[in-house]
Amino acid sequence: MLTSDLPFLPPELMDVVRLFEGAEQLSVEHHGAYRNGVFYNRFVVDGRVYESERAAAAEDALTYKSLCKRYAKLALYRILSERTGETLPWGALTGIRPTRLAYAELEAGRDFGPLFEEMGVSPENTALVRRVIEGQKGIYERSEGNCDLFVSLPFCPTKCSYCSFITAPIAATRKYLADYLAALERELAAAAPLIKTLRSVYIGGGTPFVLEADELERVLAAIAPLRQNGCEYTVEAGRPDVFTREKLDVCAKYGVTRICINAQSFSDETLAAIGRKHTAADLDAAFRMAKDYPFSVNCDLIAGLTGESVQSFCASVDAAVAYAPENITVHTLCLKKGARLKEETARLEAGRLAERIAYSRAALTQAGYGPYYLYRQKYMAGSHENVGWTKQGHACVYNVDVMEEIADNLAVGANAVSKKLFAGGRRIERHGSPKDIPTYLAKTAQLISERAALFA
């Protein structure tokens, strides 16, 4: 049980508690105060009292709340680390993207290294953040009116065991597809006057290539009037069992510049274990097919998949590198509510996950890739991270904008979340569409009106 006399803190503190094996069984009582420029934190953990204080200036309510969370979480992290003898790769950093915190320090005229050290971040991860910031040069841009467009196609061949998205097998959802495409066309037509400067377009899922070529073309044709100045254009093609030349031809016809092949693993045993219906040979065919087109290619991998050995994961990294895609994204397994694996697993076993992550970093660096974005989520195995790696000159604009929250994001479709930035990004307002497709279809007109009000 966890309590705090500051009502906004319990969820933040629970994020720290969940980092440590068995800590959710502890009784944690928190008392916080801010007096004369000093943050005071008093914790009672299973009857033992811990106190800490930290001098810091809080000029306004937003800064006060941010610092209050930071120092309370740091105090609790240190307590639990001492009790368990465990240190974690990102220390007490939860609930904020590491790069966003680093940029805030740099914009204030300070190097972020001392703060990261205080928060318990490992030297290796501090160095990784420096590399990411370097990799974002020429892309990272805060400019009023910048916007990215996201189009949601929540349809898949089958649902993977680790997936918590709203996707369902296409066999169960195809009956909605015609109406869904019509709704997207309405939303996209209404979105055109809301976009000032379009930085990128991203069609995600689900598995967009599960649509037939003519169905996919309807979506791309509806997007065509919105695309500006040949901006970056990504289609998350997805799994190789739905790849066809007809679909790639449609993408080429409408100026798509980047596709994603979501391999996750090159091990047939692992693919079968997570519910995939394709093999490594199918992945090979998809990569070879994509080579005939002028697309940049991203390949996704996941570290920590059920039953996959260190050797098997490292072999998947080597296989991805051998295909030489422009981008490779290495995810850490993250189990959220709604994933079948979460229902079957009480807690993620980190195991030798750090070894996998270290291998991917070394192998990708050796192959000429550099990290250009990273983000972290709750319930990540081993408290690690997701990192996007790129060859020089091929970083994805959409990923940088979304992860750093430096541009508006206009999102259409079921379970799409639009974001509008205010006050230079210090305040973000969100607008979410219903998750399930029938409800989304019933509310399309209302969603169009609400989104117009937000972006106007």
C-alpha positions in Angstrom: 0.0 0.0 0.0 1.3 3.5 -0.9 0.0 6.8 0.4 1.1 10.4 0.1 -0.3 13.7 1.5 0.3 15.2 -2.0 -2.5 13.9 -4.2 -0.7 14.0 -7.5 2.3 11.9 -6.2 1.0 8.3 -5.6 0.9 7.3 -9.3 4.4 8.7 -9.8 5.8 7.0 -6.7 4.2 3.7 -7.7 6.2 3.9 -11.0 9.3 3.7 -8.8 8.0 0.9 -6.6 7.2 -1.3 -9.6 10.9 -1.1 -10.7 11.9 -3.3 -7.8 11.1 -7.0 -7.4 8.7 -7.5 -4.4 8.5 -3.8 -3.5 4.7 -3.7 -4.2 4.2 -5.7 -1.0 5.8 -3.0 1.1 3.8 -0.4 3.1 5.0 3.1 1.9 3.8 6.3 3.5 5.0 9.6 2.1 4.9 13.2 3.4 6.2 16.1 1.3 6.7 19.8 1.8 8.3 22.8 0.1 9.5 25.6 2.5 12.0 28.4 1.9 13.3 27.0 -1.3 13.8 23.4 0.1 11.9 20.2 -0.9 11.4 17.9 2.1 10.5 14.3 1.7 9.7 11.9 4.6 9.0 8.2 3.9 7.9 5.5 6.2 8.6 2.2 4.6 7.4 -0.9 6.6 7.8 1.2 9.8 11.2 2.6 9.1 11.6 6.3 8.7 13.7 8.0 5.9 14.1 11.7 5.4 15.7 13.8 2.7 15.8 17.4 1.6 16.9 19.2 -1.6 17.3 22.9 -2.2 15.9 24.0 -5.5 14.0 27.1 -6.8 10.4 26.6 -8.0 9.5 29.9 -9.7 6.0 28.8 -10.7 3.4 26.1 -10.1 4.5 24.0 -13.1 8.1 24.0 -12.0 7.1 23.2 -8.4 5.1 20.2 -9.4 7.9 18.9 -11.7 10.6 19.2 -9.0 8.3 17.8 -6.3 7.9 14.7 -8.4 11.6 14.5 -9.2 12.9 14.7 -5.7 10.2 12.5 -4.1 10.9 9.7 -6.7 14.6 10.1 -6.3 14.3 9.7 -2.5 12.1 6.6 -2.9 14.4 5.1 -5.5 17.4 5.5 -3.2 15.5 3.9 -0.3 14.4 0.9 -2.3 17.8 0.5 -4.0 19.4 0.4 -0.5 16.9 -2.1 0.7 17.2 -4.4 -2.3 20.8 -3.9 -3.2 19.6 -3.3 -6.8 20.5 -0.4 -9.1 18.7 0.2 -12.4 20.1 1.4 -15.7 17.9 4.6 -15.7 17.9 5.1 -12.0 15.0 7.1 -10.7 14.0 8.5 -14.2 10.3 7.5 -14.7 7.5 9.3 -16.3 9.7 11.5 -18.5 11.6 10.8 -21.7 15.4 11.0 -20.8 16.1 13.2 -23.9 13.4 15.6 -23.0 14.9 16.1 -19.5 18.4 16.5 -21.2 17.1 19.1 -23.6 15.5 21.1 -20.7 18.8 21.2 -18.9 20.7 22.3 -22.1 18.1 25.0 -22.8 18.6 26.3 -19.3 22.4 26.5 -20.0 23.4 23.5 -18.0 25.0 20.2 -19.0 22.6 17.4 -18.2 25.3 15.0 -17.0 25.3 16.1 -13.3 21.5 15.8 -13.0 21.6 12.3 -14.7 24.3 11.2 -12.3 22.2 12.5 -9.3 19.2 10.6 -10.6 21.2 7.4 -10.8 21.4 7.0 -14.5 24.3 4.8 -15.6 27.2 6.4 -17.4 26.5 4.2 -20.4 22.9 5.5 -20.7 24.0 9.1 -20.2 26.4 8.6 -23.1 23.6 7.1 -25.1 21.5 10.2 -24.6 24.3 12.4 -25.8 24.5 10.3 -29.0 20.8 10.6 -29.5 20.9 14.4 -29.2 23.7 14.5 -31.7 21.8 12.2 -34.0 18.8 14.6 -33.9 20.8 17.6 -35.2 19.2 19.0 -38.4 15.8 17.4 -37.5 15.0 18.6 -34.0 13.1 21.8 -34.6 10.6 23.8 -32.4 8.6 26.0 -34.8 5.0 27.2 -34.4 2.7 25.4 -36.8 4.8 22.3 -37.4 2.6 19.2 -37.6 2.8 15.5 -38.3 -0.1 13.4 -39.6 -0.8 10.0 -38.2 -3.3 7.6 -39.8 -4.4 4.6 -37.8 -5.2 1.2 -39.5 -5.9 -1.1 -36.5 -6.1 -4.3 -38.5 -3.7 -7.3 -38.3 -3.5 -10.9 -39.7 -3.4 -12.2 -36.1 -2.7 -10.7 -32.7 0.7 -11.3 -31.2 0.9 -12.5 -27.6 2.8 -9.4 -26.4 0.5 -6.9 -28.1 -1.8 -4.6 -26.0 -3.1 -2.5 -28.9 -6.7 -2.6 -30.0 -5.9 -4.7 -33.0 -7.9 -7.9 -33.7 -7.4 -10.5 -36.4 -8.7 -9.1 -39.8 -11.1 -12.1 -40.0 -13.0 -10.6 -37.1 -12.9 -6.9 -38.2 -13.1 -7.0 -42.0 -16.8 -6.4 -41.8 -16.1 -2.9 -40.6 -13.4 -2.1 -43.1 -15.5 -0.4 -45.8 -17.1 1.9 -43.3 -13.8 2.5 -41.6 -12.1 3.6 -44.9 -15.0 5.9 -45.6 -14.7 7.4 -42.1 -10.9 8.0 -42.7 -11.6 9.7 -45.9 -14.0 12.1 -44.1 -11.5 12.7 -41.3 -8.6 13.4 -43.7 -10.7 15.8 -45.8 -11.6 17.7 -42.7 -8.0 17.8 -41.5 -6.6 19.6 -44.5 -7.3 23.2 -43.3 -6.0 22.4 -39.8 -2.4 21.7 -41.0 0.0 24.6 -41.5 3.4 23.0 -42.1 3.3 19.3 -42.5 6.6 17.6 -41.5 5.7 14.0 -42.0 3.0 11.4 -42.6 2.9 8.1 -40.8 0.4 5.3 -41.5 0.5 2.9 -38.6 -1.4 0.0 -37.1 -2.0 -2.7 -36.6 -0.5 -3.9 -39.9 -1.5 -1.6 -42.7 -0.4 -4.1 -45.4 -3.1 -6.5 -44.2 -5.4 -4.4 -46.4 -5.7 -5.4 -50.0 -3.9 -3.1 -52.5 -7.1 -1.3 -53.7 -8.1 -0.7 -50.0 -4.7 0.7 -49.2 -4.8 2.9 -52.2 -8.1 4.5 -50.9 -6.2 5.6 -47.8 -3.2 6.9 -49.7 -5.4 8.7 -52.2 -7.2 10.5 -49.3 -3.8 11.6 -47.9 -2.5 12.9 -51.2 -4.1 16.4 -51.0 -2.6 16.9 -47.6 1.0 16.0 -48.3 3.2 19.1 -48.6 6.6 19.6 -50.3 7.4 15.9 -50.7 7.6 15.5 -46.9 8.6 12.2 -45.3 6.0 9.5 -45.8 6.0 6.3 -43.8 3.8 3.2 -44.1 4.3 0.6 -41.4 3.9 -2.2 -43.8 4.3 -4.7 -41.0 4.5 -8.5 -41.3 6.0 -10.3 -44.3 3.1 -12.7 -44.6 1.0 -9.8 -46.1 3.6 -8.3 -48.4 2.8 -8.1 -52.1 4.3 -6.3 -55.0 0.9 -4.7 -55.7 0.9 -3.0 -52.3 4.5 -1.8 -52.7 3.5 -0.5 -56.2 0.7 1.5 -54.6 3.1 3.0 -52.0 5.6 4.0 -54.7 2.8 5.5 -56.8 1.8 7.9 -54.0 5.3 8.9 -53.0 5.8 6.9 -49.8 9.5 7.3 -48.8 9.8 4.8 -45.9 8.3 1.4 -45.0 8.6 -0.6 -41.8 9.2 -4.4 -41.8 8.3 -5.6 -38.3 10.5 -8.6 -38.0 10.7 -8.7 -34.1 12.9 -11.8 -34.4 14.5 -13.9 -37.1 14.1 -17.1 -35.1 11.3 -19.4 -36.3 10.8 -20.8 -32.8 10.4 -17.3 -31.3 8.0 -16.2 -34.1 5.8 -19.2 -33.5 5.9 -18.6 -29.7 4.6 -15.0 -30.0 1.8 -16.0 -32.4 3.3 -15.0 -35.7 2.3 -17.0 -38.8 5.4 -16.3 -40.8 9.0 -17.5 -40.8 12.5 -16.1 -41.2 12.3 -17.2 -44.9 9.2 -14.9 -45.3 11.2 -12.0 -43.8 14.0 -12.7 -46.3 11.5 -12.5 -49.2 10.0 -9.2 -47.9 13.4 -7.6 -47.6 14.4 -8.8 -51.1 11.1 -7.5 -52.5 11.6 -4.1 -50.8 15.0 -3.7 -52.4 13.4 -3.2 -55.8 11.8 0.0 -54.6 13.2 3.4 -53.6 12.0 3.2 -50.0 14.1 3.6 -46.8 13.4 0.6 -44.7 13.1 0.2 -40.9 13.3 -3.2 -39.2 11.9 -3.7 -35.7 13.4 -6.1 -33.1 12.3 -6.9 -29.6 14.6 -7.9 -26.8 13.2 -10.2 -24.1 10.6 -12.2 -26.1 9.4 -15.3 -24.3 11.8 -18.2 -24.5 14.3 -16.4 -26.7 17.9 -17.0 -25.7 20.6 -14.4 -25.7 22.3 -16.2 -28.6 19.0 -16.2 -30.6 18.4 -12.5 -30.0 22.0 -11.6 -31.0 21.6 -13.7 -34.1 18.5 -11.6 -35.0 20.5 -8.4 -34.6 23.1 -9.8 -36.9 20.5 -10.9 -39.4 18.9 -7.4 -39.4 22.3 -5.8 -39.9 23.0 -8.1 -42.9 19.9 -6.8 -44.7 21.3 -3.3 -44.2 18.0 -1.4 -43.7 18.3 2.3 -43.2 16.8 2.1 -39.7 16.8 -0.6 -37.1 14.7 -0.2 -33.9 15.5 -2.2 -30.9 12.6 -2.5 -28.4 12.6 -3.9 -24.9 9.7 -6.2 -24.2 6.9 -4.2 -22.5 3.8 -5.9 -21.3 0.7 -3.7 -20.7 -2.8 -4.5 -19.8 -4.5 -6.2 -22.7 -1.5 -8.3 -23.7 -1.9 -12.1 -23.4 1.6 -12.5 -22.1 0.9 -10.0 -19.3 -2.0 -12.2 -18.2 0.3 -15.2 -18.2 3.3 -13.5 -16.6 3.2 -12.1 -13.1 6.4 -10.0 -13.6 8.8 -9.7 -16.4 12.0 -11.6 -15.9 14.9 -9.4 -16.9 17.3 -12.3 -16.9 20.3 -11.5 -19.2 18.5 -8.7 -20.9 21.3 -6.2 -20.2 23.6 -8.5 -22.2 21.2 -8.4 -25.1 20.9 -4.6 -25.0 24.7 -4.2 -24.8 25.2 -6.5 -27.8 22.7 -4.6 -29.9 24.4 -1.2 -29.1 27.8 -2.5 -29.9 26.8 -4.4 -33.1 24.8 -1.5 -34.5 27.5 1.0 -33.8 30.0 -1.3 -35.4 27.8 -1.5 -38.5 27.6 2.2 -38.9 24.3 2.9 -37.2 23.8 5.7 -34.7 21.0 6.2 -32.1 18.6 9.0 -33.0 15.6 8.5 -30.7 14.8 6.7 -27.5 11.8 6.3 -25.2 10.8 4.3 -22.2 7.4 2.9 -21.0 6.0 1.4 -17.8 6.4 -2.4 -17.3 9.6 -2.6 -19.5 11.7 -5.7 -18.8 14.8 -4.8 -16.8 13.9 -1.1 -16.8 15.5 -0.7 -20.2 14.4 1.3 -23.2 13.5 1.4 -26.9 16.1 2.9 -29.3 15.9 3.8 -32.9 19.1 3.4 -34.9 19.8 5.0 -38.2 22.4 5.2 -41.0 23.7 8.6 -41.6 21.1 10.9 -43.2 18.1 8.5 -42.8 16.7 9.5 -39.4 12.9 9.4 -39.3 11.4 12.9 -38.8 8.1 11.5 -37.5 9.9 9.5 -34.7 11.9 12.5 -33.6 8.9 14.8 -33.5 6.7 12.4 -31.6 9.2 11.2 -29.1 10.4 14.7 -28.3 6.9 16.2 -28.5 8.2 19.2 -30.5 5.4 19.4 -33.1 1.6 19.1 -33.3 0.4 15.6 -34.1 -2.9 15.3 -36.0 -4.1 11.8 -35.7 -7.1 10.1 -37.4 -8.7 6.7 -37.0 -9.7 4.5 -34.1 -7.5 4.8 -31.0 -5.7 7.8 -32.6 -4.5 10.5 -30.1 -3.9 14.0 -31.5 -1.6 16.4 -29.7 -1.6 20.2 -29.9 1.3 22.1 -28.4 0.9 25.4 -26.6 3.4 27.8 -24.9 6.3 26.5 -26.9 5.5 22.9 -25.9 5.2 23.5 -22.2 1.6 22.6 -22.4 0.1 19.8 -24.5 -3.6 19.2 -25.1 -4.7 15.7 -26.3 -7.7 14.5 -28.2 -8.3 10.8 -28.3 -10.6 8.7 -30.6 -12.5 5.7 -29.3 -10.5 2.5 -29.2 -13.1 0.1 -30.6 -14.0 0.4 -34.2 -17.9 0.5 -33.9 -17.8 3.3 -31.4 -15.3 5.2 -33.6 -17.6 4.8 -36.6 -20.6 6.1 -34.6 -18.7 9.2 -33.4 -16.8 10.2 -36.5 -18.6 13.5 -37.1 -18.2 14.4 -33.4 -14.5 13.6 -33.5 -14.1 15.8 -36.6 -15.7 18.7 -34.8 -13.8 18.3 -31.6 -10.4 18.1 -33.4 -11.2 21.2 -35.4 -11.9 23.1 -32.2 -8.6 22.0 -30.7 -6.5 22.8 -33.8 -8.3 26.0 -34.7 
